[in-house]
Amino acid sequence: MPELRKDPVVGRWVIVASERAQRPNDYKAASTAPRGGPCAFCEGREDATPGEILAVRPRGGAPNSRGWLARVVPNKFPALRIEGGLERRGQGLYDLMNGVGAHEVVIEAPQHLLSVTELPVAGLRNVLWLFRERMADLKRDSRFAYAMVFKNQGEAAGATMEHAHSQIIVTPIVPLLVEEEMRGAQRYHEFRERCLFCDIVDQEIRLQERVVLENGSFVSLEPFASRFAFETWILPRPHLGRFEDTPDDLLGELAQILRATLRRIETALSSPAYNMVLHTTPFSTPHAPWYHWHIEIIPRVTRVAGFEWGSGFYINTVPPEEAAKFLREVQES
């Protein structure tokens, strides 16, 4: 059973999941492998993954069979396990609990694609729909406090499978970084009685200095205090606190701007490895008018070194205004 252990100095929780060290070599990404698979995530190999949780099957069909466009399965080597109780306990001055949670894989296409941007907008909308539906379902479990949707694209970003996929990890505690965002946004709301993220969206659209793309409901931009070169955020223009509450009619617009933003990053930076994360209001927070869900995309074009690790400061060598201008001028491949 994995464990969650709390750092007594800064209050950060760490997942200790020794079982994940046992992942076999055939589950690792192979950068020299030919395109076309088949791999464990390809259509026709459904028996190579754990049993299907949810899938987009426009023509119907039984679970764990052909005919799907995108599907969700449990991670074969989960960081947290769905079974059991938390059993919070102390060990001297240390706090720990059982590593209870959920760890799922969202397989984004039946064919062996290397990037989600190879899907049409409708295909990416299917992926976003699966994110929303799984978050809404997992939220019903009272043990769980937060759902983190993320993508590791490329071996340098931590991917261990070549086939386009994302992951969902649900934890019984709120990650420290999300707590810090929540506290900062709440302080702003208490002082100005407005959502900080809504104000960021309004100001950035008005100034147009750091905007990459926008449509009727979303904007992609380079944050004013970007930690990394070409760090890009996508935010809803209307106030939306929880991703799982995003209405159907906005998923298509989100798919369009997410695909276009990622394609510009891939073209501009020669298809870099990147990490993508979704930050949303925690399940355990019943009402948070000050928070606004958003997607963060971090291309792996620079390295985090000793100063950053030791200080928490980041050195970004590409001003966000220049990064935004560069991405705006890129012609999608």
N, C-alpha and C positions, 0 to 999 in steps of 0.2 A: 504494500500500500504506500503510495507517495505521501509525503508530509508537507505541511505548510509551517514554516518557521519564521518567527518575527525577530527582526533586528532590534535589539533593545535601545540602540542609540538613536536611530532616525525613524523607527516605527515602520520600516519597510518589510513586507512579507516576501519570503523566498520559497519557491516550490522546489523541494528535493525529490526528484523523480529518477531514482537510479535505474528503474526498469527501461527507461528510454535509451540508456547506454547500450542496450542489447539489440538495438535495431540491426537487422542483417544488411550486408553490403548491397544486396539487390534492391534495397529500398533507397539507396543513395542516388543522387543525381549523377548522370554521366554526361559530361559536356560534349564528349565525342560521339555519343550514340546517334545513329541516323534518325532523322525525322520519320514519323509514321508509326512508331511503336512496333508491335503492341506492348503496352505496359499494364500494370495492375489497375490503372484508372481508365483504360480504353473500353469502349463498348464491346461486349462479347467476353470481357474478363470479369464480369460481375462477381463470380465466385472467388476472385482473388482479394476481395475487400470484405470487411465485416458487413453484416446485413443492413440494407438500405433503411434509412430513417424517413426520408422524404425525397421526392423527385418531381421534376416537371416532365410529364408524360402526356403530350397532347392527344395521342391516339389511345390512351389507356394502356392496359397491360399490367402484368403482375410485377410486384417489386422484385428486384434482383434479376431482371431479364432485360433484353434489348428494348429499344424504343424510347429511351429517355434523352432529354436535351441537357439536363444538369441534375445532379443528385447529391444527397448528403449521406455520409456514412460515418460511423464512429471511427476515430483515429485508431489504427491498429496498435499503436504504441502510445497510449494517452499520458499526458502530463498529469492529469487528475482523473479520478475514477468516479463514476456515477453512483456506485453502490456504497451503502454504509452511512453512518452518522459522523458528524464532525469531531465529537469527543474533544472539545477544547480542554487544555490542561496546561499545567505549569511544570517546569523542570528546573527547580531552583529559581533563578531570576529570569529564566527564559520562558516564552510562551510558544506553544505549538498546537497543531490540530491535525487530524487526518486530512489527507489530500483528496477531499471530496469535491467534485465538480463535474464538468462535462468537457469533452474534447472531441470535436467533430471536424470532418474534412468536407469541404464543398468542392466537388469535382465539376469544373466549369463547362466542360464540353465532352461529348462522346468520342470525338476524333482526337488524335494525338496532337493538340496544339501546344505551342511553347509559350504563347502569350494570350491573355484574355482579350487583347485588342484585335486578335484575328477573328473574333466573333463579331457578328453584326450587332447593332444596337439592341435588337430584340433578344438576342442571346445573352447579352450582358444584363438586360432587364430581368431575365430568368434568374440569374445569379443573385441579383439584389433582392428579388422576391424571396428566394430561399433564405437569405440572411434575415430578412424581416420576419418570415414565418417561424424560423427556428428560435429567434430571440423571443418572440411573443409566446411560444410554447414553453421554453426553458424558464421564462419569467414566473411561471406558475409554481415552480418548485420553491418552497419557502426557505430552503437551505442556501439558495443562490442569491448573491448580491450584485453581480456585474457580469456582463457578457462582452468580451473583446473579440471583434472580428478583425482578422488581419491576413495579409498576403505577404509571403516571402518569395520574391521573384528573382530567380537566379541563385546559383550556388553561393556567391559572395554575400547574399542577403539571408542565407540560412535555409534555402530550399533543399529538400532531400528527395524530391520527385520532380522530374522534368515537365510532366503533363500539367497544364494550367489548372491551378486549384487555389483555394483559400482555406482558412481554418477559423473555427470558433472555439474559444476557450472560455468557459463560464466558471467563475470563482466565488467562494463564499465570503470574500472580502472585496472592498473597492481598492483598486490599485492606487498607490501613493500619488502617481502623476495625475490621475484623474481627480483625486481628492484635492490636490493643489489647484487644478483648474477650477473646480467647483468653488473652493473658498475664495479665489480671486474674483471670479464672476459674481459671487454672492456679495462680496464687499462693494463692488461697483454698483450692483443693483440696489443695495441699501442706501448708498449715497446719492445716486442719480435717478433711481426708480425706473431704470431702463435696462434691457439686456445688453451686456457688453458686446456679445457677438453680433447682435443686430446692429449696434452702432458701428462696429468694425466693417460689416458688410456695406452699410450705407455710405460710410466715409470712403472706403476703397472704390466703390462704384463711382462716386462723385469725382474723386481725384484721378482715377484711371492710371496711376503710376505703377501699381503692383498687380493689376488685374491681368490674368492670362486670357480667360474666356468667360463669357456669361451667356445665359439664356433667360427665359422668363422666370424661372424658379430657383436657379443656382448660379453661383459664381465660383470660379477657380482663381486663386491668387497666391502670390508669394507673401508670406507673413512679414510684417514690418521688422520683427526681430527674429528672422530666420536663423535657426541653429546651424543649418547645413546648406551648402550650395544647391540651389534649385529645389529646396523644400517647398512643397506646394500643398495648399489646403483647398478643399471644396466644401462650401457651406451653403445651406438653403437660404434663399432671400427672405421668405417668411419665417417667423419664429417657429421652430420645431425642436422640442427638447429631447424627444425619444425617437430613435430610428424606427423602433417597432411600431410607432404610430404614423409613419409616413404613408400618406394615402396612395392608392394605386395610380392615380393620374399623374403623380410626380415621379414615379419610378422610371418611366420612360425618359423624362427630361434628365434625370440623374444619370441614367445609363449613357445618354448622348454626351453629356459634358465630361463624364469620367473617361469614356473611351477616347474622346477628342484630346483631353488633357494628357492621358497616358501616351497616346500616339505622338504628340508633340515632344514629350520627354524622350521617348524612344528615338525619334528622328534626330532631335537636337544633340543627344548625348550618346548616340550609337548603341541603343538598346541596353542601357545600364541595368545592373541588378538594382532592385529597390525593395523597400518595405512600405507597405500601406496598412494603416490602422484606422479603425472607426472608433471615435470617442462619442459616447452617448450618456444620457442621464442614467445613473445606476438604478437597478431594480429596487434597491433598498431605500431609495429616496422617493417618497410618495408624490412630492410636489416641488418642482424647482424651476420657477419662471425665469430664473437668471441664467440657465444653462441652455446650450444650443448644440445639437449634435453636429459633427463635422468629420471629414475624412482627411487624414494627413498622409502625404506621399513623400518618402525620403529616398531619393536616388543615392546609391552608394558610389559617389564619385570622389569623395574625400574620406580620409581615415580619422577616426577618433583616437587621439594619442594621450600621452601621460598627463598633459596639462588639463585636458577636458575631463578625464577620469578623476583626477585628483581634486579638481576645483569645482566642477559643475558648470564652469564657463565653457562656451563654445566659440571657436574661431571660424567664422564664415568668410571665405575669400572672395565670394561673389555677392555683391550687394543685391538685395531682392529686387530693386528697381531695374537693374541691368538684366537679371535673370528673367523677369517678367517680359521685358522688351524683347529679349532674345527668343523666348518661347512664342510670343505673339507673332513674331515675324517668320517663324518656321512654317514651312509648307508640309502638311502631313504626308507621310509616305504612303 
